[in-house]
């Protein structure tokens, strides 16, 4: 199981927790998202540079992430 899958499972578990735990987890996730958002220009620049060099690892990782998330969404919608 990948780190991403473990983090998604932790997030899903947090959604079924207590209101206090949910609000703490939500606050933590919002802070983490804000930190990542602040670094977006750095990430985009690095990605563009690597792709210009012919390195598409980040692009593949993003596509894999999208696939995992979409698969989990479909699974939840199907009731599994």
C-alpha positions as CSV (number, residue, x, y, z in Angstrom):
1,X,0.0,0.0,0.0
2,X,1.4,3.4,-1.0
3,X,1.8,6.3,1.3
4,X,-0.9,8.1,-0.7
5,X,-3.3,5.3,-0.1
6,X,-2.6,5.3,3.6
7,X,-3.1,9.0,3.8
8,X,-6.4,8.7,1.9
9,X,-7.5,6.0,4.3
10,X,-6.6,8.1,7.3
11,X,-8.6,11.0,5.8
12,X,-11.6,8.7,5.2
13,X,-11.4,7.4,8.8
14,X,-11.2,11.0,10.1
15,X,-14.5,11.7,8.3
16,X,-16.2,9.0,10.4
17,X,-14.8,10.2,13.7
18,X,-16.1,12.5,16.5
19,X,-16.8,16.2,15.8
20,X,-13.9,17.3,18.0
21,X,-11.5,14.9,16.2
22,X,-13.0,15.9,12.8
23,X,-12.4,19.6,13.5
24,X,-8.8,19.1,14.6
25,X,-8.1,16.9,11.6
26,X,-9.8,19.4,9.3
27,X,-7.8,22.3,10.8
28,X,-4.5,20.3,10.3
29,X,-5.5,19.4,6.7
30,X,-6.3,23.0,5.9
31,X,-3.0,24.2,7.3
32,X,-1.2,21.6,5.2
33,X,-3.1,22.6,2.1
34,X,-2.3,26.3,2.7
35,X,1.4,25.4,3.0
36,X,1.4,23.4,-0.2
37,X,-0.6,26.2,-2.0
38,X,2.1,28.7,-1.0
39,X,4.7,26.5,-2.5
40,X,2.8,26.0,-5.8
41,X,5.0,28.4,-7.9
42,X,8.1,26.5,-6.8
43,X,6.5,23.1,-7.7
44,X,5.2,24.4,-11.0
45,X,8.7,25.8,-11.9
46,X,10.4,22.5,-10.9
47,X,7.9,20.5,-12.9
48,X,8.3,22.6,-16.0
49,X,12.1,22.4,-15.8
50,X,12.1,18.6,-15.4
51,X,9.6,18.1,-18.2
52,X,11.8,20.3,-20.5
53,X,14.7,18.0,-19.6
54,X,12.5,15.0,-20.6
55,X,11.8,13.8,-17.0
56,X,8.0,13.1,-16.8
57,X,8.1,11.4,-13.3
58,X,6.0,14.1,-11.7
59,X,3.4,14.0,-14.5
60,X,3.1,10.2,-14.1
61,X,2.8,10.5,-10.3
62,X,0.0,13.1,-10.7
63,X,-1.8,10.8,-13.2
64,X,-1.4,7.9,-10.8
65,X,-2.7,10.0,-7.9
66,X,-5.8,11.0,-10.0
67,X,-6.4,7.4,-10.9
68,X,-6.2,6.2,-7.2
69,X,-8.6,9.0,-6.1
70,X,-11.0,8.3,-8.9
71,X,-11.0,4.6,-8.2
72,X,-11.7,5.2,-4.5
73,X,-14.5,7.6,-5.4
74,X,-16.1,5.0,-7.7
75,X,-15.7,2.4,-5.0
76,X,-17.5,4.6,-2.4
77,X,-20.3,5.4,-4.9
78,X,-20.8,1.7,-5.6
79,X,-21.3,1.1,-1.9
80,X,-18.1,-0.8,-1.2
